Amino acid sequence: LAATALAESPEAIARNEHKRKLADQRAALKLCERQFAEAAQGCKQVTEMVPTKPAEARTQAEALSKALVDKMLGEHELCIRLLSDAAGDKASTHALNVTIISLLMGRTFNLSAADMLDLGVGAMLHDIGKLELPERVRHRDDSFSGSEQRFYEEHVSHGVGHARKMGLTPGATLVIAQHHEHADASGFPLRLNTDRMTAGARIVSLVNRYDNLCNPNLAAKALTPHESLSLLFAQGKTKFDTAILGAFIRMMGVYPAGSTVQLTDDRYAMVVGVNSSRPLKPRVLVHEPKVPRDEALIVDLETLQGLGIRRSIKPAQLPVPSLEYLAPRPRVAYF
């Protein structure tokens, strides 16, 4: 009898509930990371096929895009989730990040199924023209000479060439052709303005810039997701479609997944999931010195009265114990 009473004590119930939540949390993250790795591998295979098997590459790109679209349209509630360890090479991870976030944006604007498919394929293959460039000019750098910059810009026309060989739809091809154009006609190669860009290209142009700020070629130059968003808002009001920029900020949250923050009770945390209906109340992993990291529960700030985010900070500004506990990754991946 005493043993039964002990087993049902509030402490035991709370402990079991914590264990159950932790197991659910780990299972969800494992599934997420496995699916991301599979999709990144799919992206890589598509890219490798493009030069020699363009028609097969198109079929595979469309299948992968359709699988992602179906998954998104089938879910009512979606949470953008930060992955702690993105499996996949840099190019595939970038292509997949841009695809996932672009499709979420397309869903926000209620694009048709056909337009979503074009958006997914175009986003996945937006940089396919870089296959034709030497490694040293594949990633734009402030130190580029005029000729290197022109060389770099040619990846767009190379990409359109590949799109034609693959037999991509006009919608997907235009995403590839216009992903470096800007709303104010300051982009390249054709200096188009918003009116002459497709909706898909306007979305990918913004998302591509965001991911390149978070995950530049040189990790030392990486901005936090919060800084990237702030920079886009400050500098991008003329460069990006205002409706798309506004929707992007609402969707990613004021503190996008991957941001390191200080809470109003002075504890440090990392944002791991975005709450699109309450952008100031995301899900966070909190540094609790008394709780081992692998037992830390993700906290939903929406459910906690009186607890919020005071400020966003760079990982380098975290106290060493918090930095080791939260372990922000040098590269950010979403799924």
C-alpha positions as MATLAB code, in Angstrom:
seq = 'LAATALAESPEAIARNEHKRKLADQRAALKLCERQFAEAAQGCKQVTEMVPTKPAEARTQAEALSKALVDKMLGEHELCIRLLSDAAGDKASTHALNVTIISLLMGRTFNLSAADMLDLGVGAMLHDIGKLELPERVRHRDDSFSGSEQRFYEEHVSHGVGHARKMGLTPGATLVIAQHHEHADASGFPLRLNTDRMTAGARIVSLVNRYDNLCNPNLAAKALTPHESLSLLFAQGKTKFDTAILGAFIRMMGVYPAGSTVQLTDDRYAMVVGVNSSRPLKPRVLVHEPKVPRDEALIVDLETLQGLGIRRSIKPAQLPVPSLEYLAPRPRVAYF';
ca = [
       0.000    0.000    0.000;
       2.781    2.401    0.954;
       4.598    1.559   -2.303;
       1.446    2.344   -4.310;
       1.032    5.665   -2.503;
       4.686    6.478   -3.164;
       4.396    5.608   -6.850;
       1.505    8.015   -7.219;
       3.086   10.885   -5.317;
       2.994   14.254   -7.153;
       6.800   14.145   -7.520;
       6.698   10.706   -9.158;
       3.865   11.756  -11.477;
       5.761   14.925  -12.456;
       8.952   12.929  -13.039;
       7.167   10.405  -15.270;
       5.440   13.199  -17.194;
       8.829   14.886  -17.733;
      10.298   11.614  -19.016;
       7.364   11.109  -21.385;
       7.624   14.659  -22.776;
      11.383   14.281  -23.178;
      10.927   11.002  -25.085;
       8.310   12.628  -27.367;
      10.592   15.620  -27.937;
      13.570   13.417  -28.847;
      11.474   11.209  -31.144;
      10.087   14.264  -32.999;
      13.561   15.763  -33.425;
      15.035   12.448  -34.592;
      12.293   12.083  -37.197;
      12.828   15.678  -38.308;
      16.600   15.217  -38.647;
      16.189   11.922  -40.519;
      13.749   13.478  -42.984;
      16.033   16.484  -43.489;
      19.011   14.190  -44.171;
      16.970   12.170  -46.695;
      15.755   15.332  -48.456;
      19.310   16.798  -48.508;
      20.565   13.544  -50.022;
      17.782   13.783  -52.626;
      18.851   17.359  -53.478;
      22.449   16.220  -53.886;
      21.456   13.381  -56.229;
      19.375   15.758  -58.373;
      22.324   18.167  -58.678;
      24.722   15.380  -59.623;
      22.347   14.136  -62.359;
      21.766   17.533  -64.012;
      24.799   17.615  -66.357;
      24.461   14.053  -67.708;
      20.826   13.006  -67.091;
      18.807   16.247  -67.255;
      15.382   14.608  -67.813;
      15.884   12.192  -64.906;
      17.053   15.090  -62.720;
      13.816   16.959  -63.525;
      11.665   13.928  -62.630;
      13.481   13.511  -59.326;
      13.364   17.246  -58.491;
       9.617   17.317  -59.170;
       9.040   14.197  -57.046;
      11.028   15.617  -54.123;
       9.272   18.974  -54.399;
       5.847   17.283  -54.571;
       6.630   15.209  -51.458;
       7.497   18.396  -49.535;
       4.415   20.244  -50.830;
       2.111   17.314  -49.937;
       3.600   17.151  -46.457;
       3.049   20.872  -45.902;
      -0.450   21.060  -47.316;
      -1.432   18.006  -45.268;
      -0.412   19.596  -41.963;
      -2.670   22.174  -40.339;
      -0.201   23.399  -37.728;
       3.384   23.837  -38.841;
       6.320   24.735  -36.651;
       9.619   25.801  -38.196;
      12.129   23.741  -36.298;
      15.835   24.343  -35.821;
      17.962   21.253  -36.460;
      20.928   20.844  -34.154;
      23.001   18.962  -36.683;
      22.088   19.352  -40.332;
      23.209   16.349  -42.303;
      24.282   17.142  -45.841;
      26.877   19.147  -47.707;
      26.690   22.940  -47.711;
      25.160   23.330  -51.189;
      22.407   20.755  -50.517;
      21.642   22.231  -47.086;
      21.346   25.722  -48.615;
      19.117   24.450  -51.446;
      16.887   22.613  -48.960;
      16.682   25.541  -46.507;
      15.636   27.868  -49.337;
      13.113   25.302  -50.620;
      11.502   24.613  -47.222;
      11.145   28.278  -46.235;
      10.008   29.324  -49.732;
       7.295   26.638  -49.717;
       6.130   27.754  -46.266;
       5.896   31.287  -47.703;
       3.973   29.968  -50.718;
       1.526   28.284  -48.350;
       1.108   31.609  -46.488;
       0.059   33.243  -49.769;
      -2.254   30.326  -50.698;
      -0.429   29.560  -53.954;
      -2.077   26.886  -56.107;
      -0.685   23.328  -56.048;
       0.898   23.861  -59.504;
       2.544   27.137  -58.418;
       3.789   25.467  -55.218;
       5.384   22.704  -57.281;
       7.092   25.273  -59.562;
       8.251   27.203  -56.489;
       9.697   24.049  -54.902;
      11.555   22.921  -58.031;
      12.830   26.442  -58.810;
      13.987   27.009  -55.217;
      15.733   23.622  -55.088;
      17.596   24.312  -58.340;
      18.075   28.093  -58.043;
      21.882   27.776  -57.881;
      22.228   24.927  -60.395;
      24.194   27.218  -62.743;
      27.062   27.283  -60.232;
      28.039   23.835  -61.530;
      29.624   25.710  -64.452;
      31.680   28.063  -62.260;
      35.137   27.479  -60.794;
      34.957   26.908  -57.015;
      36.644   30.256  -56.216;
      33.789   32.332  -57.700;
      30.811   30.223  -56.601;
      30.170   32.353  -53.523;
      29.941   36.109  -53.880;
      32.540   37.984  -51.894;
      33.072   41.698  -51.224;
      36.664   41.314  -52.404;
      35.632   40.213  -55.935;
      37.164   42.139  -58.824;
      34.824   43.386  -61.550;
      35.589   40.382  -63.748;
      35.061   37.921  -60.871;
      31.708   39.542  -60.091;
      30.648   39.191  -63.758;
      31.823   35.571  -63.709;
      29.762   34.944  -60.570;
      26.644   36.585  -62.055;
      26.806   34.237  -65.036;
      25.557   31.377  -62.830;
      22.027   32.672  -63.489;
      22.236   32.264  -67.282;
      23.975   28.889  -66.844;
      21.098   27.891  -64.558;
      18.518   28.859  -67.192;
      20.455   26.777  -69.738;
      20.279   23.744  -67.443;
      16.559   24.386  -66.798;
      15.877   24.268  -70.548;
      17.860   21.065  -71.023;
      15.939   19.520  -68.135;
      12.611   20.606  -69.629;
      11.506   22.457  -66.483;
       8.166   24.287  -66.515;
       8.222   28.039  -67.320;
       7.316   28.798  -63.677;
      10.284   26.869  -62.225;
      12.630   28.267  -64.917;
      11.626   31.856  -64.078;
      12.458   31.293  -60.388;
      15.988   30.274  -61.456;
      16.219   33.188  -63.925;
      15.040   35.843  -61.441;
      16.334   34.749  -58.031;
      18.891   37.594  -57.905;
      16.543   40.331  -59.156;
      15.317   43.002  -56.707;
      12.079   44.924  -56.308;
      13.874   48.232  -57.005;
      15.561   46.914  -60.200;
      19.016   46.845  -58.532;
      19.505   43.089  -59.016;
      20.952   41.030  -61.860;
      21.086   39.938  -64.631;
      18.140   41.891  -66.126;
      17.513   44.596  -63.471;
      13.839   43.669  -63.317;
      11.538   45.345  -60.808;
       8.753   43.747  -58.739;
       6.166   44.090  -61.505;
       8.216   41.949  -63.867;
       9.158   39.225  -61.358;
       6.996   36.173  -60.694;
       5.614   35.615  -57.183;
       7.864   32.549  -56.820;
      10.983   34.511  -57.795;
      10.115   37.329  -55.363;
       9.862   34.770  -52.551;
      13.107   32.931  -53.435;
      15.033   36.199  -53.875;
      14.288   37.088  -50.236;
      14.713   33.619  -48.724;
      18.002   33.053  -50.589;
      19.382   36.324  -49.163;
      18.272   35.394  -45.640;
      19.920   31.964  -45.732;
      23.142   33.429  -47.155;
      23.287   35.917  -44.255;
      22.785   33.113  -41.689;
      25.009   30.586  -43.483;
      27.680   32.438  -45.503;
      30.560   30.616  -47.161;
      32.853   31.858  -44.370;
      31.262   30.846  -41.047;
      33.043   33.737  -39.282;
      30.845   36.178  -41.218;
      27.578   34.504  -40.177;
      24.869   36.680  -38.650;
      22.440   35.262  -36.107;
      18.935   34.619  -37.511;
      17.656   37.615  -35.506;
      20.415   39.882  -36.911;
      19.755   38.599  -40.438;
      16.076   39.407  -40.103;
      16.822   42.884  -38.691;
      19.237   43.586  -41.569;
      16.711   42.449  -44.174;
      14.112   44.719  -42.595;
      16.479   47.705  -42.437;
      18.086   47.337  -45.867;
      15.535   45.271  -47.706;
      12.507   47.536  -47.671;
      13.360   48.678  -51.196;
      14.961   45.456  -52.434;
      12.171   43.042  -51.604;
       8.435   42.964  -52.198;
       6.978   44.616  -49.067;
       4.077   42.143  -48.713;
       6.503   39.210  -48.943;
       8.983   40.786  -46.510;
       6.178   41.452  -43.996;
       4.833   37.901  -44.304;
       8.361   36.499  -43.977;
       8.986   38.366  -40.707;
       5.617   37.233  -39.320;
       6.314   33.640  -40.322;
       9.911   33.431  -39.080;
       9.052   35.212  -35.852;
      10.822   38.250  -34.455;
      13.347   35.758  -33.044;
      13.803   33.078  -35.740;
      14.848   29.546  -34.793;
      18.580   29.523  -34.070;
      18.569   32.908  -32.285;
      20.291   33.000  -28.885;
      18.402   35.160  -26.392;
      18.248   36.344  -22.802;
      14.890   35.844  -21.081;
      13.161   38.366  -18.816;
      14.249   36.297  -15.766;
      17.922   36.692  -16.919;
      18.357   33.062  -18.026;
      19.836   32.361  -21.464;
      18.060   30.305  -24.112;
      18.111   29.276  -27.748;
      15.019   29.587  -29.947;
      14.247   26.167  -31.445;
      10.706   26.599  -32.763;
       8.697   29.532  -34.075;
       5.151   30.365  -33.040;
       3.640   32.045  -36.116;
       0.555   33.343  -34.275;
       2.614   34.841  -31.396;
       5.970   35.871  -32.935;
       7.322   37.180  -29.598;
       6.577   33.866  -27.849;
       8.628   31.134  -29.538;
       9.674   27.724  -28.178;
      13.074   27.844  -26.461;
      15.698   25.547  -24.981;
      16.628   27.173  -21.647;
      20.003   26.888  -19.896;
      19.127   25.334  -16.538;
      22.390   24.549  -14.666;
      20.601   21.945  -12.467;
      19.131   20.096  -15.463;
      21.472   17.989  -17.648;
      21.289   19.233  -21.260;
      19.942   15.930  -22.558;
      17.085   16.194  -20.063;
      16.235   19.820  -20.888;
      12.664   20.310  -22.027;
      11.775   22.784  -24.739;
       9.716   25.555  -23.164;
       6.780   27.137  -25.001;
       6.854   30.789  -23.910;
       3.219   31.224  -24.970;
       2.129   28.968  -22.125;
       4.172   30.718  -19.414;
       2.702   33.884  -17.915;
       5.205   36.644  -17.257;
       8.174   35.032  -19.033;
       9.404   36.479  -22.310;
      12.499   37.470  -24.253;
      14.430   40.533  -23.114;
      16.968   40.685  -25.960;
      18.696   38.756  -28.678;
      22.445   38.270  -28.272;
      25.301   36.864  -30.330;
      26.471   33.384  -29.263;
      29.910   34.874  -28.503;
      28.273   37.086  -25.829;
      26.883   34.095  -23.927;
      28.615   33.184  -20.642;
      30.778   30.089  -21.244;
      28.514   27.641  -19.319;
      25.474   28.809  -21.347;
      27.425   28.627  -24.613;
      28.450   25.028  -23.872;
      24.940   24.059  -22.748;
      23.002   25.657  -25.613;
      25.718   24.772  -28.181;
      24.499   26.998  -31.045;
      25.565   25.544  -34.390;
      27.826   27.393  -36.843;
      25.287   26.593  -39.566;
      21.523   26.914  -39.231;
      19.120   24.439  -40.846;
      15.312   24.404  -40.754;
      12.709   21.747  -41.360;
];
